[in-house]
């Protein structure tokens, strides 16, 4: 080891309690000192000498070796030299050069440190002190000139600069320190530092000053996180509201924020808006940005903590940007607390990063750019080299990328317990061109919650309990035998979503080719284990599920014979909740074929899912949407199903192979219209 840096960092401080742990730019002062040393190319090792457990833990986290300083060297009268010598003795070796670095200077340039070390290594000096160049005139209290003759006042440009020692760092030969016992000996040189780096923190006013300067002095660095959560008022807006004559509220936002959020989402970073207020303006802006929003929150911190748990996110890899004191709670939960430049002073003090753009004027975009900068660049050929997912064989049909879309007519419980109605719906699916129909299979005594079993329900068959109603509409072995035979005659696959373990055994006895996991069953691990044990292909619907819940399900089911279905379990589904880009998210995360299970009115969203790569499409079907039953309203009638299948097949042809060529139909127009010049 040739060059050692020692950072003395006592726990006591007269001016600012626990000063060495005070945050500047969201980073403890001791961490800032360690980082500066580690980034200096000529420093080999960094040691923090301290008597405080908290400082020691922070120093180790920053990458320093910690030397425990004894009490007799930790008082207010103990010299910095004593800390240096103790650290050298504790390490048991003497490097050629030792560097004393003070936490009280928040802005130390690693290049300045290396330049000072170079002066000693090259023999230019034995000791180097950091200093601020100055042309100041100094006076004694009695009115006498210290560094000038009051009768002769030369111009600034006619005077050589003097240097004010700023206490940031001292570099010295270790042998000279041991010989003389202090830091100044032999040939002493000064390492100039700029004024913006030369502030020493001795009292609370100094601390506030460097905190205010941090956004302008610190070089913006990429922010490496997996999620960004923002407050709304004062972050997406300038914290003002405009009210028209009808009492409608409007706010000012930055268009650039929208592109920033879009870039975040494309790079795989989760985005969430949180607001204390319940305001339609917030919801409208979130819809425009395409991100979820949580409103009317009395306790943001608790809600954020729960959200992070649900999403399976490491809080240390999450950023939260706020501007007022109600943001202090959630800022304390994440590894990257961020503040706008005009935020409340307490918020700026708690922030790891203070943005330069204010809310409503690009603050969100600035944060997004710094987060995206930390994301790895995707390979230029990623889109061309991505392997096809699947296919998964279901009987004689292959389901996966590059295969025809597998269209499933979801009969579900729309048969209303009538096997003849089920047969008619099978005919509708076959005539429309579907490949399969799907039902639901339950053991009502298991699936119906105890508190609901005795509830009275009005049905087409009269008044009965909810349990009686579910048993009345449930098909048994005889009905499913008829269904299986009719599907065979019409050339369709049939299968079902089992809602309990006995239903899995029932469907296995019926010889189904594939099993479907309903969205409601994603977290029923007992059921998932029973399905995995069948060895059959499995279709996993992902409605009302978080990625962490899906992760757990996939851990049980495996991915060898798995098809996923993106779904949103809202009946009927509004367009703003469709979130179709999740199809891509699921493909990339799990490496399995992904389809779409829709509950919307109309065809547009299902067709869009096909263009985004859905390998299968499932839609509820009915003879008449006005029929009695819970799912009919969100189902397709026969003509709608026929149009859906027709349009899917047209889209499949239109998608092509991505190779640019001149098609036969273009040859005649090309010969007639193309003009070539040189």
C-alpha positions as a printed Julia matrix, in Angstrom:
678×3 Matrix{Float64}:
   0.0     0.0     0.0
   1.52    3.29   -1.1
  -1.17    5.87   -0.21
  -3.58    5.65    2.72
  -6.45    8.06    3.4
  -7.64    8.47    6.99
 -10.97   10.14    7.77
 -11.27   11.13   11.48
 -14.97   11.12   12.4
 -15.8    11.52   16.07
 -19.33   11.05   17.35
 -19.18   14.27   19.35
 -19.51   17.75   17.87
 -20.08   21.04   19.65
 -21.52   22.97   16.71
 -23.7    20.33   14.99
 -24.67   17.17   16.94
 -23.52   14.03   15.13
 -22.28   16.27   12.34
 -20.45   13.49   10.52
 -23.77   11.71    9.88
 -25.58   14.87    8.74
 -27.08   14.54    5.27
 -25.97   16.76    2.42
 -27.58   15.94   -0.89
 -29.14   12.99    0.91
 -25.71   11.49    1.7
 -24.02   11.45    5.15
 -20.92   13.64    5.36
 -18.72   10.68    6.32
 -19.95    8.8     3.23
 -19.16   11.79    1.03
 -15.62   11.89    2.4
 -15.11    8.16    1.86
 -16.49    8.31   -1.69
 -14.15   11.19   -2.59
 -11.18    9.16   -1.38
 -12.22    5.99   -3.15
 -12.68    7.89   -6.41
  -9.21    9.45   -6.19
  -7.08    7.27   -8.46
  -3.89    7.56   -6.37
  -5.43    6.52   -3.02
  -5.1     2.8    -2.31
  -7.12    2.4     0.89
  -9.56    4.43    3.02
  -9.8     4.2     6.81
 -12.38    5.88    9.03
 -11.27    6.45   12.61
 -14.29    6.77   14.9
 -15.65    6.19   18.38
 -19.3     5.96   17.23
 -21.11    2.77   16.16
 -23.44    4.56   13.74
 -20.56    6.31   11.99
 -18.68    3.02   11.83
 -21.61    1.22   10.2
 -22.09    4.03    7.67
 -18.37    4.07    6.85
 -18.28    0.32    6.26
 -21.31    0.58    3.98
 -19.45    3.25    1.98
 -16.49    0.92    1.53
 -14.04    2.08    4.21
 -12.04    0.1     6.75
 -13.0     1.16   10.29
 -10.54    1.74   13.11
 -12.12    2.09   16.55
 -10.66    5.17   18.23
 -10.16    4.94   22.01
 -11.89    7.4    24.32
  -8.67    9.2    25.23
  -8.24   10.17   21.56
 -11.89   11.05   20.96
 -12.42   14.17   23.03
 -12.79   17.72   21.73
  -9.13   18.48   22.51
  -7.7    15.43   20.72
  -5.69   16.38   17.64
  -6.25   15.04   14.15
  -2.62   13.92   14.14
  -3.33   11.62   17.07
  -6.08    9.95   15.05
  -3.71    9.52   12.1
  -0.95    7.97   14.16
  -3.39    5.67   15.99
  -4.84    4.47   12.68
  -1.36    3.75   11.32
  -0.47    1.77   14.44
  -3.77   -0.14   14.29
  -3.11   -1.15   10.68
   0.44   -2.2    11.51
   2.05   -0.74    8.4
   3.34    2.61    7.19
   2.4     3.63    3.65
   4.63    6.09    1.82
   1.95    8.81    1.97
  -0.92    9.41    4.37
  -3.87   11.69    3.55
  -5.97   13.34    6.27
  -9.5    14.0     4.95
 -12.07   16.0     6.94
 -15.8    15.26    6.82
 -16.46   18.94    7.48
 -15.82   19.65    3.78
 -18.82   18.32    1.89
 -17.45   18.97   -1.58
 -14.05   17.34   -2.12
 -13.01   16.78   -5.72
 -11.21   13.42   -6.12
  -9.04   15.06   -8.8
  -7.82   17.63   -6.25
  -6.95   14.83   -3.83
  -4.94   13.0    -6.48
  -3.16   16.2    -7.55
  -2.07   16.85   -3.95
  -0.88   13.25   -3.53
   1.09   13.54   -6.79
   3.01   16.53   -5.43
   4.28   14.44   -2.52
   4.95   11.28   -4.55
   6.91   13.27   -7.13
   9.04   14.99   -4.47
   7.62   18.45   -5.11
   6.53   18.74   -1.45
   6.67   16.9     1.85
   3.29   18.2     3.01
   0.35   19.6     1.05
  -2.64   21.54    2.4
  -5.87   22.35    0.56
  -6.48   26.06    0.27
  -8.78   28.61   -1.29
  -7.03   31.22   -3.48
  -7.9    34.68   -2.16
  -7.04   38.31   -2.69
  -8.72   39.39    0.54
  -7.3    42.23    2.64
  -7.06   41.17    6.29
  -7.23   43.53    9.28
  -6.58   43.17   12.96
  -9.25   44.13   15.46
  -7.17   47.23   16.2
  -7.33   48.41   12.59
  -3.87   47.38   11.41
  -3.35   45.75    8.04
  -2.25   42.13    8.3
  -1.29   41.28    4.72
  -1.15   44.77    3.24
  -0.1    48.36    3.81
  -3.29   50.42    4.18
  -1.53   53.35    2.57
  -0.73   51.37   -0.59
  -3.69   49.47   -2.08
  -2.54   47.54   -5.17
  -5.09   46.29   -7.66
  -6.25   42.69   -7.48
  -4.53   41.85  -10.76
  -1.28   43.24   -9.42
  -1.24   40.94   -6.38
  -0.27   37.3    -6.16
  -3.05   35.22   -4.55
  -2.73   34.05   -0.98
  -4.39   30.84    0.21
  -6.84   30.35    3.03
  -6.56   26.9     4.55
 -10.02   25.34    4.19
  -9.49   22.13    6.19
 -10.66   19.74    3.48
  -7.54   17.57    3.22
  -3.84   17.33    4.09
  -1.29   15.1     2.38
   2.05   14.21    3.99
   4.9    11.76    3.96
   4.26    9.18    6.65
   7.9     9.25    7.8
   7.71   13.01    8.28
   4.49   12.73   10.28
   6.09   10.16   12.58
   9.23   12.26   12.96
   7.6    15.63   13.61
   4.26   14.57   15.13
   2.28   17.08   13.11
   1.11   17.59    9.53
   3.29   20.55    8.45
   7.0    19.84    7.92
   9.65   20.09    5.27
   8.56   21.66    2.0
   4.89   22.65    2.35
   2.74   23.22   -0.78
  -0.85   24.3    -1.31
  -3.41   22.46   -3.45
  -5.84   25.12   -4.71
  -9.55   24.27   -4.48
 -12.42   26.29   -5.98
 -14.6    28.49   -3.78
 -17.65   26.24   -4.19
 -15.66   23.35   -2.65
 -14.07   25.34    0.17
 -16.9    25.68    2.72
 -16.19   24.18    6.15
 -19.14   23.04    8.25
 -18.75   24.3    11.79
 -22.29   25.35   12.73
 -25.92   24.78   11.59
 -25.79   27.78    9.25
 -22.86   26.24    7.37
 -24.77   22.98    7.09
 -27.82   24.72    5.61
 -25.57   26.54    3.17
 -23.91   23.39    1.79
 -27.29   21.65    1.58
 -28.56   24.52   -0.55
 -25.44   24.33   -2.74
 -25.44   20.53   -3.15
 -27.83   20.42   -6.16
 -25.57   22.84   -8.0
 -22.16   21.51   -6.93
 -22.71   17.76   -7.02
 -22.39   16.26  -10.47
 -25.71   14.6   -11.39
 -25.3    10.85  -11.22
 -27.5     8.09  -12.6
 -30.11    6.87  -10.12
 -30.21    3.07  -10.2
 -33.69    2.04   -8.98
 -36.46   -0.39   -9.91
 -39.4     1.89   -9.09
 -40.2     5.61   -8.95
 -42.99    6.92   -6.72
 -44.0    10.56   -6.92
 -46.15   12.95   -4.98
 -48.47   14.94   -7.25
 -48.94   18.53   -6.07
 -45.63   20.35   -6.23
 -43.95   17.55   -8.19
 -46.07   17.04  -11.3
 -47.41   20.58  -10.78
 -46.06   23.92   -9.57
 -48.25   23.5    -6.45
 -50.79   26.01   -7.69
 -54.38   25.34   -8.75
 -56.56   27.25  -11.2
 -60.32   27.31  -10.62
 -62.75   28.33  -13.37
 -66.15   29.96  -12.96
 -67.78   26.54  -12.62
 -65.5    25.61   -9.75
 -63.5    23.14  -11.83
 -59.89   22.82  -10.81
 -56.98   22.81  -13.27
 -53.24   22.51  -12.74
 -50.09   23.25  -14.73
 -47.98   20.26  -15.76
 -44.99   19.78  -18.04
 -45.44   17.89  -21.3
 -41.85   16.68  -21.02
 -42.79   14.7   -17.9
 -44.97   12.45  -20.05
 -42.08   11.4   -22.27
 -39.91   10.84  -19.21
 -42.48    8.53  -17.63
 -42.88    6.7   -20.94
 -39.12    6.1   -21.09
 -39.18    4.78  -17.52
 -41.94    2.32  -18.26
 -40.22    1.11  -21.43
 -37.06    0.44  -19.44
 -38.98   -1.73  -16.97
 -39.13    0.73  -14.05
 -42.38    0.75  -12.09
 -44.06    4.13  -11.63
 -46.69    5.09   -9.05
 -48.34    8.41   -8.16
 -49.4     8.96   -4.53
 -51.52   11.88   -3.36
 -53.0    12.97   -0.06
 -55.81   14.7    -1.96
 -58.73   12.96   -3.66
 -58.91   14.9    -6.89
 -60.14   14.01  -10.4
 -57.28   16.09  -11.81
 -54.79   13.63  -10.29
 -56.64   10.65  -11.74
 -56.85   12.28  -15.16
 -53.12   13.02  -15.26
 -52.26    9.49  -14.11
 -54.43    8.06  -16.9
 -52.68   10.31  -19.4
 -49.29    9.07  -18.17
 -50.5     5.47  -18.1
 -49.48    4.89  -14.49
 -51.39    3.76  -11.38
 -52.39    6.32   -8.76
 -53.28    6.04   -5.06
 -55.31    9.0    -3.78
 -56.84   10.24   -0.55
 -54.02    8.83    1.57
 -53.95    9.85    5.22
 -50.75    7.89    5.89
 -48.52    7.76    2.84
 -45.74    5.94    4.66
 -47.85    2.92    5.59
 -49.44    2.72    2.15
 -46.03    2.9     0.47
 -44.63    0.21    2.76
 -47.55   -2.09    1.88
 -47.19   -1.38   -1.84
 -43.5    -2.2    -1.8
 -44.25   -5.5    -0.06
 -46.99   -6.4    -2.53
 -44.79   -5.59   -5.52
 -41.83   -7.44   -4.0
 -39.53   -4.42   -4.28
 -36.36   -3.75   -2.31
 -36.93   -0.33   -0.65
 -33.24    0.46   -1.13
 -33.85    0.38   -4.9
 -36.84    2.7    -4.91
 -37.0     6.47   -5.42
 -39.67    8.72   -3.92
 -39.87   12.37   -4.96
 -41.75   14.87   -2.79
 -41.87   18.52   -1.88
 -43.64   18.99    1.48
 -43.54   17.68    5.02
 -46.19   15.01    4.39
 -43.63   13.39    2.07
 -41.04   12.93    4.84
 -42.61    9.61    5.92
 -42.44    7.85    2.55
 -39.04    9.43    1.83
 -37.76    7.71    4.96
 -38.85    4.32    3.59
 -36.79    4.3     0.4
 -33.14    4.29   -0.57
 -33.47    7.29   -2.88
 -35.45   10.14   -1.28
 -35.69   12.96   -3.84
 -36.85   16.57   -3.43
 -37.75   19.37   -5.8
 -35.53   22.47   -5.5
 -38.34   24.57   -4.0
 -39.31   21.89   -1.47
 -39.75   22.57    2.24
 -36.32   22.89    3.94
 -36.89   19.73    5.99
 -37.64   17.82    2.8
 -34.51   19.1     1.08
 -32.48   18.15    4.14
 -33.89   14.59    4.04
 -33.3    14.17    0.31
 -30.49   12.15   -1.17
 -31.03   14.05   -4.42
 -32.36   17.58   -4.88
 -33.53   18.15   -8.44
 -32.72   21.33  -10.35
 -36.08   21.63  -12.15
 -39.12   22.66  -10.08
 -42.43   20.83  -10.0
 -44.58   21.43  -13.08
 -41.49   22.54  -15.01
 -39.7    19.29  -15.75
 -38.9    17.89  -12.29
 -40.35   14.49  -13.14
 -38.56   14.42  -16.5
 -35.23   15.25  -14.84
 -35.64   12.37  -12.41
 -36.75    9.99  -15.18
 -33.7    10.84  -17.29
 -31.34   10.09  -14.41
 -33.08    6.78  -13.69
 -33.05    5.73  -17.34
 -29.34    6.64  -17.5
 -28.66    3.92  -14.93
 -30.48    1.22  -16.89
 -28.4    -1.05  -19.12
 -28.71   -0.35  -22.82
 -30.51   -3.21  -24.58
 -28.43   -4.88  -27.31
 -29.12   -3.4   -30.73
 -30.07   -6.84  -32.03
 -32.28   -7.83  -29.09
 -35.5    -7.6   -31.07
 -34.14   -9.83  -33.85
 -32.43  -12.43  -31.68
 -35.14  -12.93  -29.03
 -36.05  -16.64  -29.1
 -39.59  -17.68  -29.84
 -41.51  -18.57  -26.72
 -42.98  -22.03  -26.68
 -44.79  -23.43  -28.43
 -46.84  -25.46  -25.96
 -48.74  -28.41  -27.42
 -52.41  -28.67  -26.48
 -53.53  -31.88  -28.11
 -52.91  -31.47  -31.83
 -52.54  -27.66  -31.62
 -49.31  -25.76  -30.96
 -49.69  -22.5   -29.01
 -46.86  -19.98  -29.1
 -45.1   -17.25  -31.06
 -45.35  -17.78  -34.8
 -48.33  -20.13  -34.47
 -51.97  -19.25  -35.29
 -53.7   -17.53  -32.38
 -55.53  -20.07  -30.21
 -59.04  -18.67  -29.73
 -61.0   -19.87  -26.7
 -64.73  -19.34  -26.28
 -65.22  -18.97  -22.52
 -68.6   -20.49  -21.71
 -67.75  -20.46  -18.02
 -71.03  -20.43  -16.1
 -73.01  -18.77  -18.89
 -74.74  -22.12  -19.49
 -76.81  -21.35  -16.33
 -76.85  -25.06  -15.46
 -78.56  -26.05  -18.75
 -76.62  -28.6   -20.79
 -78.66  -27.8   -23.89
 -77.65  -24.14  -23.61
 -74.04  -25.31  -23.26
 -74.38  -27.32  -26.49
 -75.71  -24.26  -28.33
 -72.77  -22.18  -27.08
 -70.36  -24.88  -28.27
 -71.98  -24.6   -31.7
 -71.51  -20.81  -31.63
 -67.79  -21.24  -30.87
 -67.32  -23.85  -33.59
 -69.14  -21.84  -36.25
 -67.11  -18.72  -35.38
 -63.84  -20.61  -35.86
 -62.64  -21.04  -32.25
 -60.27  -23.86  -31.36
 -61.59  -24.47  -27.83
 -64.3   -23.79  -25.29
 -63.72  -23.44  -21.57
 -65.95  -24.04  -18.54
 -65.58  -23.62  -14.78
 -65.66  -26.55  -12.37
 -66.33  -26.17   -8.65
 -67.2   -28.21   -5.61
 -69.69  -25.7    -4.14
 -69.4   -27.0    -0.58
 -65.68  -26.14   -0.71
 -65.69  -23.0    -2.84
 -68.63  -21.07   -1.43
 -67.53  -19.1     1.68
 -69.32  -20.14    4.86
 -70.83  -16.7     5.4
 -72.4   -16.79    1.93
 -73.8   -20.32    1.91
 -77.04  -19.43    3.66
 -77.66  -16.1     1.93
 -80.95  -15.99    0.05
 -80.76  -15.3    -3.68
 -83.46  -14.62   -6.25
 -82.9   -16.86   -9.28
 -84.84  -17.87  -12.42
 -85.73  -21.03  -10.51
 -87.14  -19.17   -7.54
 -85.76  -18.14   -4.16
 -82.95  -20.32   -2.81
 -79.75  -20.1    -0.77
 -76.54  -19.16   -2.53
 -75.15  -22.67   -1.94
 -78.29  -24.21   -3.48
 -77.96  -21.88   -6.46
 -74.32  -22.84   -7.06
 -75.17  -26.55   -6.82
 -78.14  -26.04   -9.18
 -75.9   -24.57  -11.9
 -72.93  -26.95  -11.49
 -72.47  -29.67  -14.1
 -71.62  -33.23  -13.06
 -70.14  -36.23  -14.85
 -73.18  -36.89  -17.06
 -73.35  -33.3   -18.33
 -69.63  -33.07  -19.01
 -69.72  -36.41  -20.86
 -72.3   -34.86  -23.2
 -70.17  -31.71  -23.51
 -67.05  -33.76  -24.31
 -68.87  -35.72  -26.99
 -70.41  -32.62  -28.61
 -67.01  -30.85  -28.66
 -65.47  -33.91  -30.33
 -68.2   -33.82  -32.98
 -67.63  -30.09  -33.6
 -63.82  -30.43  -33.67
 -63.2   -28.34  -30.53
 -61.0   -28.8   -27.48
 -62.73  -28.37  -24.16
 -61.35  -27.78  -20.71
 -62.21  -25.92  -17.5
 -60.88  -23.85  -14.63
 -60.95  -26.05  -11.51
 -61.54  -24.0    -8.36
 -60.62  -26.72   -5.85
 -58.53  -29.88   -5.63
 -61.45  -32.4    -6.03
 -62.37  -30.59   -9.26
 -58.85  -31.22  -10.58
 -59.35  -34.94  -10.02
 -62.79  -34.74  -11.68
 -61.39  -33.08  -14.82
 -58.5   -35.55  -14.95
 -61.04  -38.38  -14.98
 -62.81  -36.63  -17.87
 -59.55  -36.62  -19.84
 -59.12  -32.9   -20.5
 -56.07  -31.91  -22.55
 -55.18  -28.83  -20.54
 -56.1   -27.08  -17.28
 -56.79  -23.4   -16.74
 -55.86  -21.53  -13.54
 -58.43  -18.81  -12.92
 -57.19  -15.39  -11.81
 -58.86  -15.93   -8.45
 -56.75  -19.07   -7.89
 -53.25  -17.62   -8.48
 -52.49  -17.64   -4.75
 -54.2   -21.02   -4.01
 -50.94  -22.94   -3.75
 -52.63  -26.21   -2.74
 -54.62  -26.11   -5.97
 -51.54  -25.15   -7.99
 -49.57  -28.09   -6.63
 -52.41  -30.45   -7.63
 -52.46  -28.98  -11.13
 -48.67  -29.2   -11.49
 -48.84  -32.87  -10.5
 -51.06  -33.68  -13.52
 -48.2   -33.03  -15.94
 -50.7   -31.44  -18.34
 -50.21  -28.11  -20.14
 -51.43  -25.26  -17.94
 -52.91  -21.86  -18.78
 -52.38  -19.33  -15.98
 -54.61  -16.26  -15.92
 -53.01  -13.29  -14.11
 -55.87  -10.92  -13.31
 -55.83   -9.1    -9.94
 -52.3   -10.42   -9.3
 -48.99   -8.76   -8.49
 -45.73   -9.92  -10.05
 -44.63  -11.35   -6.72
 -47.82  -13.46   -6.56
 -47.26  -14.63  -10.12
 -43.61  -15.4    -9.29
 -44.77  -17.69   -6.47
 -47.29  -19.42   -8.74
 -44.7   -20.0   -11.47
 -42.31  -21.43   -8.89
 -44.9   -24.16   -8.28
 -46.16  -24.66  -11.84
 -42.84  -24.45  -13.69
 -42.55  -23.02  -17.2
 -42.08  -26.1   -19.44
 -45.75  -26.43  -20.38
 -47.05  -23.06  -19.19
 -49.04  -20.46  -21.09
 -49.86  -17.19  -19.34
 -52.87  -15.0   -19.95
 -52.69  -11.28  -19.31
 -56.01  -10.26  -17.75
 -57.61   -7.49  -15.75
 -60.43   -8.81  -13.59
 -62.82   -5.89  -14.03
 -66.25   -6.78  -15.46
 -66.81   -5.17  -17.9
 -63.27   -3.91  -18.51
 -62.76   -0.16  -19.14
 -60.02    0.59  -21.72
 -57.85    2.49  -19.24
 -57.44   -0.68  -17.16
 -56.53   -3.0   -20.04
 -52.75   -2.34  -19.69
 -51.94   -4.42  -22.76
 -48.21   -3.75  -22.66
 -48.15   -6.18  -19.74
 -48.2    -8.9   -22.41
 -44.64   -7.94  -23.28
 -43.72   -7.62  -19.6
 -44.88  -11.16  -18.85
 -43.13  -12.62  -21.9
 -39.83  -11.02  -21.0
 -40.06  -11.85  -17.29
 -41.12  -15.5   -17.54
 -40.06  -16.62  -21.04
 -43.37  -18.36  -21.75
 -46.08  -17.79  -24.39
 -48.56  -15.14  -23.26
 -52.14  -14.66  -24.35
 -54.99  -12.37  -23.42
 -58.2   -13.03  -21.49
 -60.6   -10.15  -22.03
 -63.71   -8.94  -20.26
 -64.28   -5.76  -22.24
 -67.19   -4.76  -24.43
 -66.33   -4.79  -28.12
 -63.39   -6.21  -30.04
 -60.75   -3.46  -30.23
 -58.77   -4.34  -27.11
 -58.62   -8.06  -27.93
 -57.44   -7.29  -31.47
 -54.81   -4.89  -30.13
 -53.59   -7.69  -27.84
 -52.96   -9.85  -30.9
 -50.84   -7.13  -32.52
 -48.81   -6.97  -29.29
 -48.04  -10.68  -29.49
 -50.87  -12.47  -27.65
 -50.64  -16.14  -28.68
 -54.17  -16.96  -27.59
 -57.32  -14.97  -26.92
 -60.09  -15.95  -24.55
 -63.47  -14.18  -24.48
 -66.69  -14.96  -22.63
 -69.48  -15.93  -25.02
 -73.27  -15.83  -24.68
 -76.38  -16.13  -26.82
 -77.69  -12.84  -25.45
 -75.93  -10.3   -23.19
 -79.25   -9.54  -21.45
 -79.61  -13.1   -20.13
 -79.68  -13.7   -16.37
 -76.25  -14.33  -14.86
 -73.16  -12.45  -13.7
 -70.94  -12.85  -16.8
 -73.34  -12.35  -19.7
 -72.98   -8.55  -19.81
 -69.22   -8.8   -20.45
 -69.58  -11.55  -23.07
 -69.6   -11.62  -26.87
 -72.75  -12.6   -28.71
 -72.45  -14.95  -31.72
 -71.89  -12.22  -34.33
 -69.29  -10.51  -32.16
 -67.37  -13.77  -31.68
 -67.48  -14.44  -35.43
 -66.08  -10.97  -36.16
 -63.37  -11.4   -33.53
 -62.04  -14.64  -35.02
 -62.28  -13.22  -38.56
 -60.31  -10.09  -37.63
 -57.68  -12.08  -35.7
 -56.98  -14.14  -38.82
 -56.72  -10.97  -40.93
 -54.26   -9.47  -38.42
 -52.17  -12.65  -38.5
 -51.8   -12.29  -42.26
 -51.12   -8.55  -42.04
 -48.35   -8.88  -39.43
 -46.01  -10.52  -41.96
 -42.44  -11.55  -41.19
 -40.8    -8.13  -40.78
 -38.57   -8.5   -43.85
 -38.76   -5.41  -46.06
 -39.42   -6.37  -49.67
 -41.28   -5.21  -52.78
 -44.47   -7.26  -53.07
 -45.92   -8.45  -56.4
 -48.79   -5.99  -56.13
 -46.27   -3.13  -56.01
 -44.45   -4.04  -59.2
 -46.86   -2.42  -61.65
 -47.2     0.86  -59.66
 -43.42    0.92  -59.25
 -42.86    0.62  -63.0
 -45.47    3.32  -63.66
 -44.77    5.83  -60.86
 -41.16    5.47  -59.67
 -38.9     8.34  -60.74
 -35.15    7.8   -60.56
 -32.68   10.7   -60.67
 -28.91   10.87  -60.26
